[in-house]
Amino acid sequence: MAQPDSLWRVWNTVSLPDSARLQAMQQLAWKTVFEQPDSGLVLAQMQLELAVKARDAKARYEAYTTMAVGSSMKSDYSAALAYFQQCLTTAKEMGDRKREANTYSNLSNVYRNLGDLPMALAQLQKSQAIDTELKNTEGLAGTFNNIGTIHTELGDMAKALEHYQRSANLYEELDNVKGRAQSLMNLGATHLEMGERPQAMEEFLLSLDLYRELGRKLEMGMAFNNLGRTYGELGRDKDAFAALDSAYALFSALGSQRQLARNHYYRGQLLLNKGNAAGAKTECAKGLAIARTMGLLQQRKECSECLMLAYERLGDLGNAFRAQKEYMQAGDSLENLNNSREVMRLDLQRQFQERQIADSLDNVRQRYEDQLDYQRELGREREQRNIFLFSGIGVLLLAGGLWNRLRYTRRSRAAIQREKDRSDDLLHNILPHEVATELKEKGHADARHFEEVTILFTDFKGFTEVSERLSPADLVEELNVCFKAFDRIVDHYHIEKIKTIGDAYMAAGGVPQPRAGAARDAVLAALDMQSFMQRRHVERVRAGLPAFQMRVGIHTGPVVAGIVGTRKFQYDIWGDTVNTASRMESSGAVGEVNISEATFTLVRHAPDMHFTPRGRVQAKGKGELEMFFVRRSSEGA
């Protein structure tokens, strides 16, 4: 491929033929989109504009493909689907069946990323049908490989193996070394998943030899990584570490951080299985550090779990718990990401079904108009008696067709409504109702400034010490019991839960809509939380079990609230008010609700509350602040 500078010069030489400039821009945009998706999208848009002007359908197809790939890399799957639909339209316009098949294959990847595996499989089946008709062996080989990937994700390993093998056979017939190496790698991973380790080892070795022949260092490293796992499961520890060392050297030379994180994880797992918890701790900590830096959620989850097990075996339960918290946070982040994708998938599916219904009704209307035209034509050629006869029959047939269509439409709309309700439930589980509504209507939700928001923070005293006396499963269960109770309490008082941070719980009154009485409701919610924790403490102590005690702090002031992130949604609040509320909690006392002067001013006349002034208390980073303990009037001072 030509160098970017020379390609850019060709593009900027307007005296050259449009075809030459478009070819240069295609190469430049395609190369750039994999390294810098935003820049690649801009270049593809420039290519598209000239392609439209020059009426070059092939260049239009290529520009749309680049834009779709760039959108997928940015996780903007709705845009990717729209661009691939343009590719499909253009391919059909050109009568290019091979490009049409390729587009269906590309569409399957988008649907797979959205989690809609049945739809992904349907696209691949369309691609397969066209390639079979065209006897396009190379296209079929790629399609079989992709179908195998879908079946792997569906957990149907038998069908996955069948399609990977068909792909490998076709690539071997074509003498396509790269394609065969990829299929062998997939075959090995599937056999390893099924516990067929000798077969997996043979396929990984064959794949490695082919990638060596091609000089593909990244894929060679991946093959060594897989071999390391396989040798480890076969009990061949020396071979396992040698393979992982080879992978590490290749990944380090390439600077492939994602693969290095996975390499450290595999080493840690191998060391754990050998009983070397100290070595496993070192390797998994290295992998976790890379995963944190690179924002790799899956690797962060894997490495933190490995680290948790290593610490647990070393008897370091405090660090085991901290690793477990990170494991849970990474898992929650992955779950939220999948929820966001599920919402998008359901919304796209609903739009597709609505379009189907509209198209169906248009077809019925068109058939009805055609039938009327036909009846009018009969009227000019046949006697009046026959006109009445055939008109009656036609009307009866149309009535029956329209009745069936009406029943279909009702069923389809009911199905759409069910999908819409499910989509809404998922979205409302991630965002406040008002923010979710704004997001659906506008495509985004604006950050807003609120003058008066009451923020509540909770924190468990001596959390690490108590956690060391509980097993990981019991610890998670106890946290779950407490936080579920808090969720019920904030719902009762119409307070918005913001998030949990480890063992801390954060909620706010007065967002996402300001309302009178939010400060009082936040204080009452905090008092109910303390009451629950005190009852829970008594129950567990009587049963001889470790129990948490809690501090709660509350402050009122201005904040900015809005959605954080694009790949996963999170409603959050910012401002100095948040920091002050946190200081109210850390400056409080076990069993008490500690409020600031600002909150006290708003609730001091509440007849159901009793206040104990604390005077000016030193708060870290804030100096001295007026604080008050608050209890229900029935509890006294």
N, C-alpha and C positions, 0 to 999 in steps of 0.2 A: 504494500500500500504506500502511496506517495506520502511525503511529509506534510504536516499541517500547514506550514508556511507556504509551500508550493501550491497546495490546494486552495489556500486563501487567495493567492495571487491570481490563480485561474478564475476564481469566482469574481474577483474585482475587475477583471479585464472584460469590460462590457462589449468590446469589439469581437470577442470570441462568440461562436455559435451558442445558443441557449442550451443545446444538448450537452456541450462540453462543460459549461458552467454548472449545470444541474448535476452532472456526474461528479464533479469536484465537490460540490456542496453535500451531496449524498454521503460520500466517503467521510467528509469532515464531520457532519452532523452525527453519523452513525458511530464514529470513533469517540466523539465527545460525550454522547449521551450516557455511555457506560462509566465515564469518569466524573462528569459534572452534569447531572440530568437537567438542571435548569438551563445551562448554557446550550446543551444539546437540543432542548425544546425550542429555544430562540432560533437556532440555526435551521432546524427543520421547518419552522414557520416561514423563514425567508425562502427556503427551497420550495415550499408549497405555493407561496405567492407567485414565484416565477413560473412554476409548473402550470398553474391555472392560467396565467397570462399566455404561456407558450402552448397551451392545450396539449400538454404532455401527460397522458394518463399514467404511464409507467412511473414517471417522476412523482406524480401525485400519490400513487400507491406507496412508494418508498418513503415519502415524507410523512404520510399518515402512520406508517409502520413505526418509524423512528419516534414520532410523538406518542404513540401508544406505549412503546417500550419505556420511554422516559417517564410517562405518567405512572406506569406500573412500578418503576423503581422508586417513585415518590409516594407509593401506596395510594395514589389517586385512581382507584379502580373504576369509578364511574366514568372519568375522562378516558381511561384506557379502553373501556368497552365502546365508548362513542367513537374513538378514533379507529378501532378495529372494525366497527360497523361501516365506517367510511371506506376502509380497505376492501371490505367485502363488496360494497356497492361498486367500487372502482374496478375490482377484478371481474365482476360480472359484466360490467359495461364493456371491458376489453375482451370479454369472452375467454379470459385466461383461467382455465380450470385448475392449473397447478397452483397459481397464486391464491385462488379461492380455497383450495384444500389447505394451503399453508396458513391462511388467515383463520380457518376453523381451529387449526392446531394451536395457534397463538391465543385465540379466544379461550380455549380450554385452560390455559395457564392462568388467565385472569380469574375465571370462575373457581379454579382450584385455590388461588390465593384468598378468594372470598369465602372459602369453605363450602361452596356449592358443588360438591363432587359429582352428583348425578348430572348436573348441567355440563360440567367439564367433560364428563364421559360422553355425553350426547354430541358435543362439538367434535370430539376425536372420532366418533363413529361416522360423522359426516365427512371428515377429512379422509378417513380410511376408505369410504365408499368411492370417493372421487379418485383417490390414488389407485385403487384397485381397477377402476374403469380405465384409467390412463396407463395402467401398468407402470406406474411411477414407483419403482422399487425403493429408491432412496427416501421418498416421502413416506412410504409405508413403514420402512425401518424406524424412522423417527417417531411416527405415530404409535407403533407398537410399544416403543420404549416409554412414551408418555402415558399410554394406557396402563402399562405396568406400574408406573408411579402412582396413578390414581388408585389402582387396586391395592397397592401397598398401604396407602393412607386409609383405605377402607378396611384394611386388616384381612383382605382376601389374598393370602400369600400364594395359594395355588394358581390363581388367575394371574397374579403378578409375575410369577415364575414363567408361566406359559408365554406371556407377551414379551418379557425380557429375552427369553430364548429365541422367539421368532425374530425379534429385532437383531439379536447377535448373529443369527443364521443369515439374514438378509445382508447385513453389513459385511459378513465374510464373503458372500457371493459377489458383492460389489467391490471387494478388496478395499473397503473403507476402514482404515485402521483406527481412526479417531472414534467413529461410531461404534465399532466392535469393542474398543477399550471401555467406552462408557457403559455399554450393555453388560459387559463382564463385571464391571464394578457394581452395578445394580444387582446382578445375579448373586454376587458374593455377599452383598449386604443382606439380601433376602434369605439366602441359605443360612447366614449367621443368625439372623433373627429367628429362624426355625430350628436352630440348634444343630444344623448340619455343618459342623465346623471343618472337617477335612475337605468337603466340597467347596466351602467358602474360601478356604486357604488356597486351593488350586486356582479358583477364579480370580482372586486378588493377585496371585503371582502372574497369571497370564495378562491381566490388565496392566500390571506394573511393567512387564516386558514391552507391551505395546506403547505405553506412554514414554518409556525410555527411548524407543525407536523414534518417536515423534519429538522428543526433547521437551515434553510438557512437564516442567518441574513441579508446578502446583499439584497437578493430578498425580504425579509420582508420589509426592508427599502424602496425599490423601490415601493412596494405595498402601503406603507404608504404615500410616496410622491404623488403617483397617486390619492390616496384617498383625500389628502389635496387639490389637484387641483379640484377634483370632488365636494367635499363639498363646496369649495369656489364658484364654478359656480352655486351651488344649493342655495347659500345664507346662508349656515350653517357655519358662520365664526368661532364660537367657536370650532366646530368639525374639521374644516379645520386646525386651528392652532395646535390643539391637535395632529392630524395625522402628521403634519409636524414636531412637536416637537419629536414625536416617531421616525420618520425617521432620524432626526438630531442626536439623541442619538445613534442609530445603526450605522450610517455612521461614526460618530466621533470615536466610539469604534473600528471600523474596519480600520479607516484611509483612507476611500474611498473619496479622494479629488474630483474626477469627480462628484460623486453623491452629495457631499456637496455643490458644486458650483450650481448644479441644484436646490438643496433644498433652498438655499438663493434666487435664481431667482424666484422660485414659491412663496416664502414669499413676495418678493418685488412686484410681480404682484398682489398678494392678497391685500397688503396694498395700492397699487395704486388704485385698484378698490374700496377700502373703503374710498378713499380720503385722506389717510395718506401719503402724499408725503415725509415728513421727515423720517418716518420709512422705506418707500420704498428705499429712498436714502441710508440709512444705510445698509439694507440687500443686495441691488444690488451691493454696493461698496465691501462688503465682498465677494460676489460671483465672482466679477470681479477680485479681488486680487488673489483668488485661480486660476481662469482661466488663468491669466497672468503667474503665477508661473508654472503651469502645462502645459502650451502651448495648452490649450483647445480652439480651434478656435470657435466652435459652441457656447460653453458656454460664451466665451468672447463677441461674437456678441450679444447674448441674454441679458447678464447682462449690457453691455454698452448701449443698446437701452433702457432698463428699467431705467438706471441711467439718461439718457438723458431726458426721460419723467418726471422723478421725479424733476430734476433741473428746467426744463421748468415750471412745475406747481408751484415751489417755487419762480419763478421769477429770478433765477440765470442763466441768459442767457449765460454768459461767460463759466461757467462750463458745461452748457447744450451743448454748441458748442464743447467743448473739448471731452465730452462723445460721441457726434455725430461723431467727427473725428475718434475716436477709433472704433465706430460701423462700419463706412465706411471702415476703414483699415482692420478690421477682415473680413468684407464681401468680400473685394478685395482679401484677402489671401485665403478665401474659394473658390472664383471663380477661382483664379490661380491654386489652387490645383485640382479643377475639370477639368480645361483646360488641365493640365498635364495628368490627368487620361484619358480624352477624346482622347488626342493625342496617348496615349499608346493603348487605346481600338481600335482606328481606324487602327493603325499600325498592331496590332494583327489580326484584321479582314481582312486587306489586305493580310497578310501572309497566312491566312487560305484560302482565295479565290484563291490565286495564287497556293496553293497546290492542291486545287480542280481542277483547270484547268489542272495542270500537270498530276494529276491522270486520268482525263477524256481523255486526249490525249494518255496517256499510254494504257488506256483501248481500245480506238479506234485502236491503232496500234496493240495491241494484238489480237483484234477480226479480223483485216485484215489478220494477219499472220495465225491465226487459219483457216480462210476461204480459204486461199491459200493452206494450208495443206490438207484441206478437198477436194478441187478441184483436187489436185494431186492424192489423194486416189481414187476419182471417175474415174480419167483417167486410172487407172489400172483395173477398173472393168466394165466400160461401153464403148460403141462404141464412135468413134471419133465425130460423129455427135452430140450425147448427151452431150459430153464434151463441145463442142462449145456453145451449147444451154444454159447449166447450168452456164458455165463460164460467158456468156454474162449477164444472169440474175443476177449472183452474183456480177459482176462488177457494174451493174446498181444499185443494192441495196447498195453496198458499197459506190458508188459515192454519192447516195442520203444521206446515213448516214454521210459520211464525210462532205458533204455540210452543213447538219444540225448542225454537230458538229462545223464546222468552224463558222457558224453564232452564235452559242452559245458562242464560244470562244471569238469572237469579242465583243459580248454584255458584257460578263463577264469582259473582259479587259477594256472596257469602264467604267464599274461600278467600277472596281479597281482604274482606273485613277481618277475618281471623288472622291473616298474616299481618295486617296493619296493627291490630291489637297487640300481637306478639312483638312487633317491631317497637311499638310505643312503650310496652312494658320494659323491654330491654333498655331503651333510651332513658326512661324515667328512673331506672335503677342506677344509672350512671350520673344523671343530671337532675337538678330541680325541675319541677313541671314547667314553670314559666320559661326557664332557659331552654329546655328541650323544645318547647313550642316555637320559640324565636328561632332556634337553630333550624327546625324543619321548614319554617316559612321563608326565612331569609338566606339560608345556607350558611349563616354564621351567627354568632351571638356577640353583641358588643359588650365590652367591659363597662361597668357603671360605677360611679362614685356614690357612696352612701354616707350621709352626715352622722347618723346615729345607729350603730350596730353594737349589740352586746355579745361579747365573745366569752365562751366558757372553755376552760382547759381542765382536764383531770390528769392525775399521775399517781401511780401506785408507789407507796413508800417501800424501800428495801426490796425492790422488785427482783434484783439479781439474787439476793440471798434466799428469798422464797423460791425462786425458780430452780435453784440448785437442789432443793429438797423435793422437787417434782420431776417425774419422767417427762420427756418432751411431749408425749401424747396427752398426759394429764394437764400439763401447762397450757397447751393449746385449747383443751376443753374448758379449763377454768376461765381463760381469757374470753372464749366464745360465749360462755354463760354470762359473764359480766357485760360484755359489749352488746349482746342481744338485749339485755335488760335496759341498757342505756338507750339503745335504738327505740325501744317501746316508749321510754319516758320522753325523749325529744319529740317523737311523733305526737304524743298526747298533748304536749305544750306548743306544738306547731313551731318547733325550733329546727333549723336546718343543720343536719349533720354535715360537717365539712370533710373530715377524714380521721383515720387512726394512724398514729405514728408510733410503732412498737407497742408499748403499754400505755401510751397517752391517747386521749380521746378529745376531739375538738368539735365544737358546735357553735352556732351563731344565731341570735335572734334579730330579726329586722332585715334579713335577706332571704330570697332574692327580691322581696317586696317589703318596703318599709311599712310598719304597722304600730299603732298605739299599744302599749302594754308589753312590748317585746322584752324589755329589760326585766320586768316582773316575772314573766314566764320563764326566762332564762334562769333567774335565781331559784324559782320554784322547782325547775327541772334539776338544778344542781342539788337542792335539798333532798329531792326524791332519790337521786343517785347515791348520796351519802347514806340515806336511810337503808337503801338496798344493800350497800356494801357492809354496813354495820350488822344487818341481819345475817348476811352471808358469812361474815366473820364469826359470829356466834355459832352458827350451824357447823362450820368446818372445825372450829376449835373443839366443840363438844365431841365431834367425830374423830378427834385426834389428827386432823389434817392441817397442812400449812394453809394460811389464809392471808389475803391481801388487805391492806388498809390504804386509804386514799386521801389525797389533798385535792381541793378544787379551788380554782381562781377565776374571777370574773372582772372584766373591765368593759366600759362603753366608750365609743368614740368613732371617728370617721375611718372608712376603709374603701379600697377599690376591690370590686369583685368581678370575676369573669371566668372564662374557660382557659385552662392551661393545656397546651399541646394541640397537635393536629392528628397524630396517629392514634392517640387514645385521649379521650376527653376526661378532664377533671375540673370540677368547679372549685375555685379556691378564692381566698381573700388575702389582701396584702395591706401593709401600712404599719405605722408605729403602734397603733392600737393593738395589733396582734402581739407585738413584743411585750407591751405592757400587761396584757392579759396573761401571758406566759409567766411574767414576773409575779403577778398576783398569786398564781398557783405555787411557784417555787418559794415564795415568802409566806405561804400559809402554814397550816398545821393539820396533822392527821385528824380526820373526822370532822373538820370544819369547812365551811364555805367562806372564802376570803374575797371581799369585794373592794373595788377602788372607790375613791371619793366620787368619781363621775357616775358610777352605777348607784352608789348610795343616794345621791341627789335625786335620782329618778324613782327610787323605790322606798324612800324613807317614810312615806306616809301610808305604806301598805299595812293594813290592820292585822294581817296574818304573819307578820315578821317582827322579830326582835333583834336589835343591833347592839353589838359590843364594840365601841371605839377602841382602836389599838394605838391611836396616835400616829406619829410619823415613823415609818419603818424603813430601814435601809433596804433597797432593792438593787440587785446587781445591774450595773450599767444605767440605772435610772435615778440614783440618789435616794433621798428620803421621800416617801410617798405616804399620804394618808390612806389608812386601810381600816376595814371594819369586818368583824366576824358577824355572820347572820345566821339565825336559826328561826324555826317556826315559833310563833308566840306561845304555843302550847308546850314547847320544850323548855322555855325560860332561858335565862342567861347561862 
